[in-house]
Amino acid sequence: IFVSILLLIVTKLLYLAEGNRSSARWLHFGPLTFQTSDFARFSIIVYLAGYLDKKRDQIRDFVNGFLPPLVITGLVMALIIIQPDFSTAAILGMIVLAMLFMGGAKLAHLIAAGSVSVAILVPVLLTAQYRLERIKSFLSADSSLHGLHYQLQQSLFSLGNGGISGVGLGESVGKNLFLPTPHTDFILSIIGEEFGFVGTFFVITMFLALFQRSVHISKHCTDVFGILLGMGLSIKIMIYAFVNSAVVTGLVPTTGLPIPLVSYGGSGLVTNLLSVGILLNISMAKRSVRPAKTARILFG
């Protein structure tokens, strides 16, 4: 976790030292690059699972149990926000609150932490002009904001063009310079165009099957660490999958979150494959540890 924090700091400092005012999200090692927020998100989940395992008898104590992971998470979220990458930070906060809930934290503490987070994040969200314009364009049908709707409009055109069965593999029109980032954030729109509603439904169903299997794996794990780690990783994958699906269909404002295991991307793909590999490891291993005394583990 400390390495991930260091990498986030180094990434921002390097961009500032170069006079680069663009998003400081990537760290370069010669021909290799990786997104430091991907590593930080993965590290937070592993750290929190280990922390909740060790501190499960103290997690209901605010100062000695609940507060330390909040401080670490808040620091990581702040470093990600200043990259800037607000959506990743917000998703990370949701994952952490879900894991704390499963780890037995008091509901009152969770509500208080969630309220404070919203009170901080909403003003931060509104301070950036481009984020404010995305929200305005999402909420308004004003023709003057028509240009801001371009990416979403092209996404919906692609989905509509696909119909029920699609236009066929490789026959998408949208990906030919009409739809921006068709290989990353909006790849689901191209799947919908080429394979239609049937193909899109299949992809979403596979994510649901992955989540169901992850819950099954976690439920039958005898290790509190394994339970929380498995659920944290599966929740991460599911949140990203369904937020991305909501973006490409216009249910939420446009944001740059990829769909796991489908969107193009090196570091994102590596961390998602690591997540699936760990889930497989939890499934294979039958570790026995001291009986869990956690106040609330969802699986009994």
N, C-alpha and C positions, 0 to 999 in steps of 0.2 A: 504493500500500500504506500510505503514511503517512496519507493522507486517510481511509482505512478505519479505521485504528487511532484516529485522532482522533475520528471519528464514533462509534465504540464507547464511547470515554471520555465524550464529550459526552452521549450518550444516558443513560448510567448516572448521571452527575452531575445532569442535569436531573430525572430521576426522584427522586433523593435530595433535591434542593433543594425539590421539591414535596411531600416527605413521602410519596411514593407507594412502597409496599412491594411492589407487584406486579411482574411481570416487566418489566424495562426493555429491551424489544426494539425498540420503535418510536420513530422520530423524526418529529415533526410539523412540517410547514411549511404553516401555514394549513389549507386543506382537504386537503392532500396528506400522506400518511404513507408511510413505507417502513421495512422491517426492515433494520437496519444489518448484521446478520450475513449477510444475502444478498449485500450489496455486498462485505463482507469476504471471504467465501468465493470469490466471483468474482475479487477482486483477488489473493488468495493464489495462485490457479491461474495467472493471467497473470504475476504476479511470478516464480513458481517456474519457469515455462517459460522466461522471459527469463534468469533467473539460471543455470539449467542450460545454456542455450545459450552464455552468455558464459564460464562457469566449467567447461565440460565437461572441460578438461584438468586441473583441480584438484579435482574433486568427490570423488576417492578419498582426498584429503588431509583428515583429520578437522577440523583447526583452520581451515585456509584455505578449504576447499571445502564440507565437509559441515555444519559447525557453524552458520554464519551463517543459512541458511534455517530451521534448527531453532529458533534463538532468536526469529526473527520469527514463526514459526508458533506457538511456545509462548506468546508474548505475546498474539497474536490469540486463541488458544484460551482463555487465562486470562480475557481480557476478555469472551468469549462465555459462559464458564461462570458468571461472576458476574452475568450478566443476570437470572436464570439460564437457560441453554439448553445443558444437558449433551450432549444427543444431537447437536446441530449441531456442537459442538466435537469430539466423538468421530469423527463422520463426516469432518470436516475433517482430522483426524489421519490417518485411513485414506487419504484422497486424496493427502495430502502424501507419505506413505511409498511409495505406489504410484508417484508421479511420480519420487521420488528413485531408486527401483529402476530405472525405465525410463531415467533419466538417467545411470546408470552408477555409482551409489554402491556402496561395498563392502557385501557381505552382512552382514559382522560388525558394521559400523556401524549398519545397518538393524535388526538383531536387538537390538543394545544400546539403540538409540533406542526401539524398540517396547517393550522390557522396562521401561525407565524410565518410559515413558508409561503403561503399564498399572499400574505400581507407584504412580504418582501419581493416576491417574484412578479407580482402584477405591476407595480411601479417600474421594475426593471424591464419588463416586457414592453411597456409603453414608452420607455425612453428612447428606444431605437426607432428611427423614422421608418425604415423598411419593414419592421415588424408591425408597426402601427398601420402602415398602408395595407399590409396583407389582411389585417383584421377588418379594416374599413371596406376593402374590396369584397371580403367574404360576407359582410353584413349588409352591404349596400348593392342595390341594382342600378345605381346611377350610371348613366352612359359615359360620364366623364371619367369613370374609373375602369372603363372597358379594357384598357391596355393591361391593367393589373390582373385581369381575369384570363389572359391569353393562355397560360400554361394549363389551367384547369379546363378551359374551354376545349383545348386540343385533346386533353385527356378524355373528356366526355365524348368528343367526336370519335376518338379511336374506339372507345368502349361501345358506342352506339353503332359504329360501322361493323363491329364484329358480330352483332346480333346474337343468335343462339349458338351457332356452330362455328362462327369465325370465317375469315376470308382465306385461311390456309397458312401453313408454316412459311415464313419468309415473305408473305405478300402484304405485310402491313404498309399502309401509306403514311401513317402518323410518324413513324420513326425516320422518315426521309425528310429531315430538316423542319418538320412542322411541330413536333412535340419535343421541347427541350428535355435533356437528360433522360432519354428513353431507355438507357441501359442501366440506370441506377434508381433514382427516386420514383420514376414513373414506368418502370418495366412492367408492372401489373397491367397498365393500360394497353401495352403492346400484346401481352398475353391474351387480354380480353379481345383485342382486335383480331388476332390471328387464330385463336381457339374459341372465341366467343364466350357466352355465359357458361357453357359447359366446362371450358378450360379454367376459367376464373373460379368457378365453384369447386373444381377439383383441387386447385392450389390452396384455397381457404380450408377445405376439408382436410387436407394433409396437415396443415398447421394445427387444426383441432385434434387430429389423431395424434400428432406429436405431443401436444399438451396433455391429452388423456393418458398417453403412455408414460409421460414424465410424472404425472400424479401417481400413477400406479407404481412406478419405480420407487418414488419417495415414500409412499405409504407402506411399502414392504421393507424399507430399510430399517435396520435396528439401531442405527447411529443417528443421533440428533444432528450432528454436523452434516451427514449425508442427506438427511431429510431437508434441512434448510438450504443446503447448497443446490440440491436438485430442483427444489421449488423456485429458488431465486433465479437460476439459469433459465428454467422453462418460462417463468413469468416474463423475463427479459425478452425472450424470443417472441412470445405471444403479444406483448404490448407493441413491439416494433411492427409485427406483422399486421396487426389490426389498425394501428395508427396510420401506417402506410396505405392500407386499403381504404381507410376513411378519407385520406387526403386525395387519392386519385379519383374518388367518387364524389368529392365535394362536400363531405359531411363535416369536415373540420378545415380550418384555414391551411393553406399550403405551407409545408415545412419540409426541410430536407432530411427526412428519415428514410433510410433504405428498408427494403423488405428482406429479412434474414434468409440466407442460403439461396437467394434468387438474384438480388441486385448484384451488379458488378462491384468489385472492391476487394482489395487484398487483405488489409488488416481486419476489416469487418468480417470477411469470410473466415479468416484464421481464428478469430475469437469465437465465432459461432460454431466452427468445427470443434474447437476446444470444449465448448459447452456440451455439444452432443457427445464427444468422447468421454467427458466426465460423467454424463448421465449413463452411458453404457458401462462405465467402470462401476458406478453405484449399483447398477442392475446386476452385474456379475459378482460383485463382492458381497459377502454375507458377514459383515463385521459385527461383533458383539462388544458393547461397551457397557459402562455402568448404566443402570436404569435411569431414564430421563425423569427429572423432577420439574420440567418446564410446566408452568401454570397453564399454558394453552398451546398445544400443538394440534393443528387442525385434524390430524389423522388418528388421534387417540393413542 
